Amino acid sequence: MNRSPQRSLATGLLLFLTACATPSTRPPEVSPRAIAIEEANQRRFVVEELEQSQRRLDDIGFPLLVAATPFCAERITRRIGVRAGTVADYAEELAEAVSASLSLTDTLTILGVARGSPAHEAGLASGDRIMRAAGRPVPRGRGAAGALMEAVTNSTSETLRLEVTRGGRSLTVDATPVRICDYGLVVTAGGDINAYADGDRVIVPWAMMRFATDDDLTAIVGHEVAHNAMGHIEARKKNMLLGGLLGAALDIAAGADVNSNQSATASFMGMAAEAYSQDFEREADYVGAYIAARAGHSLEGTPLFWRRFASVNPSAISYAGSHPTTAERFVRLQRIIEEIQAKLRAGEELLPETARP
């Protein structure tokens, strides 16, 4: 009698499993309920830790975004320095955690108030629930935070009036929006000791938030804001496109005799993407230092970040890939600080030197 293929496969799998090595000890049994409870605890822990890191990034980043306005003229908006949200702004699996840890509902609630911002000076605080902005009711649920940002941006008066509830009491608060670079500041749970700019945001992984001191983070955020403001991301995309077009032309030319599998297109796109990459990084270090100085930060200890970074990435001390070496960045930053200090002593405006034609 012939066996079906499925039965033969099952028999073979059973024989395979019985032949495999097995553990020699017996760990205690755990219940699915205990695991589910711990999953909820860990989600709350992640939410709370991320929120704490995000507040720190907001505190450091807000004055830098204000100071950077001379460099991001095409991306300027008005803000008061609040970050608010509802439970609908989070992934469904985090709904219980944010409700428990951050007391979020479908009502727009302030999560963070940047230190020294107009909202901070006006007395707004985390936990305040925003009911009306500029005389209009704030919608509930998803989209409420966007409605608040729109009210701030489009307010025709010098001050923005917010009606909030705090501890069951109703309060009316007036805050004066300031001009600011329109880039988001985001902490992510994933990623390594690094930071990124994508043209619209500055993204700082949790690992970097834990590694960096406040002085380090000031330099890092200033650097990434400079990438956005100086148009480096768009320039890199343009270079990739031009490289891809050249590579595609070579692939087409080779197609009659050689199956190139578009290798020239991919190769030239990669090379073009890295073209001027180190120079873009040098410019971001340069402009970023000016942004930090314009925000009133002392830069004395900033170069030391590169020694600390070298301790976790020793190859970067002398190897330059898409970024200059950490040794070069340390020395160059010292020179940048000397230049800035000289301008401060002379009472000059803190603007980088432009390239001479």
C-alpha positions, -999 to 999 in steps of 0.1 A, spaced: 0 0 0 14 34 -10 18 61 17 7 96 9 35 122 6 21 141 37 21 109 58 57 101 47 68 137 55 52 135 90 69 102 97 102 115 86 98 146 108 89 125 138 120 104 133 141 135 129 128 151 161 133 119 182 169 118 170 176 154 180 194 163 212 171 175 240 176 196 272 188 177 302 171 198 329 135 207 336 129 245 341 98 253 362 65 257 343 51 292 338 15 301 331 4 320 300 -14 345 324 19 353 342 36 359 309 8 381 297 10 402 329 47 406 325 42 416 288 20 444 300 45 454 326 73 456 301 52 476 276 45 501 304 82 502 312 90 509 275 64 536 272 76 554 304 112 552 294 106 564 259 85 593 271 112 603 296 138 603 268 114 622 245 110 649 271 147 652 274 151 655 236 124 681 235 141 702 263 174 701 244 161 704 209 135 731 211 159 760 216 182 746 189 153 746 164 146 783 174 183 792 170 186 775 136 159 797 119 185 817 99 195 784 82 161 768 74 142 798 59 121 776 37 110 754 67 100 778 94 68 775 114 54 788 147 53 767 178 48 771 216 68 741 227 42 715 237 39 679 226 4 665 230 -14 634 220 -43 610 225 -44 572 230 -53 569 194 -18 582 184 -2 549 196 -2 514 182 -31 493 194 -8 470 214 4 500 234 -31 514 242 -33 498 276 2 509 285 -2 545 275 -35 547 292 -20 534 325 14 552 323 6 584 306 -31 588 316 -41 592 279 -77 591 267 -93 604 235 -89 639 249 -58 658 237 -34 657 266 -1 675 270 27 649 272 57 673 274 65 710 277 99 720 264 120 738 291 121 775 284 95 774 257 65 798 255 43 770 268 66 765 298 67 803 305 29 804 302 25 777 329 13 748 308 22 714 323 23 677 314 -11 662 320 -31 693 311 -60 684 288 -66 708 260 -102 715 253 -101 746 231 -74 764 211 -78 799 196 -115 798 206 -123 766 188 -129 732 203 -101 707 199 -113 674 183 -110 641 201 -90 611 191 -66 608 161 -60 641 145 -63 662 177 -26 669 179 -25 680 143 -55 703 150 -35 720 178 -4 725 156 -26 740 129 -42 764 154 -7 775 166 6 779 130 -25 798 117 -32 820 148 -37 856 136 -31 871 171 2 875 188 -7 851 216 -26 818 214 -53 812 240 -57 777 252 -85 764 275 -73 734 295 -85 713 324 -61 704 352 -71 683 382 -108 689 374 -103 727 372 -107 748 340 -78 772 332 -72 797 304 -36 801 293 -21 825 268 12 815 251 31 835 225 43 813 196 78 817 183 94 811 149 111 777 148 125 753 122 98 729 112 116 696 120 103 669 143 123 655 171 118 618 176 132 592 199 130 556 186 133 524 205 153 507 178 188 516 165 223 519 178 245 547 191 238 571 162 214 598 151 198 606 118 181 634 98 156 626 70 148 662 58 117 664 80 129 650 113 158 645 136 157 609 148 177 598 179 177 561 188 172 551 224 208 538 225 222 572 218 199 589 243 214 566 270 249 571 258 250 609 253 253 635 280 232 667 276 262 685 261 267 656 237 230 656 228 231 694 221 259 689 196 242 658 181 209 675 176 225 707 163 244 685 138 213 668 125 193 700 123 221 714 102 218 684 78 182 692 73 186 730 71 215 728 47 197 705 23 221 676 26 194 649 24 179 663 -8 214 668 -22 222 631 -15 190 620 -33 199 642 -63 234 627 -65 219 592 -63 195 600 -92 223 614 -113 245 584 -106 216 561 -114 210 578 -147 247 574 -157 248 538 -145 216 530 -164 231 545 -196 262 522 -192 239 492 -185 220 499 -217 252 503 -237 265 470 -223 232 452 -228 239 441 -264 268 419 -254 268 415 -216 241 406 -191 250 433 -166 220 428 -143 220 465 -140 252 463 -120 264 497 -132 231 514 -122 234 501 -86 271 507 -84 269 543 -97 239 551 -74 259 539 -44 290 559 -54 269 590 -61 251 587 -27 285 588 -10 298 617 -31 307 646 -9 293 626 21 323 635 43 321 672 33 284 672 42 293 658 76 320 684 80 295 712 71 269 697 96 295 697 123 304 734 115 268 747 111 256 726 140 282 741 164 270 776 154 234 766 160 243 754 195 262 786 202 233 807 190 211 789 215 235 800 242 253 767 248 290 766 259 309 743 235 340 738 256 334 701 263 318 692 230 349 677 213 352 652 241 321 634 226 343 621 198 368 605 223 339 588 240 324 577 207 358 563 197 357 541 228 326 522 214 337 524 178 376 523 177 377 517 140 364 552 134 395 567 150 415 564 117 390 549 92 369 573 72 339 558 54 309 581 48 320 602 79 353 618 88 374 600 114 366 607 150 402 621 154 396 646 126 362 656 140 377 663 175 405 685 161 382 703 136 356 710 163 383 726 185 391 750 156 353 757 151 350 766 188 379 790 186 363 807 156 330 811 174 347 823 206 365 850 186 332 862 171 317 863 206 346 885 219 343 908 189 305 911 193 299 897 158 268 878 148 272 841 150 270 830 114 293 805 97 319 817 72 307 811 36 328 795 9 346 820 -12 340 818 -50 
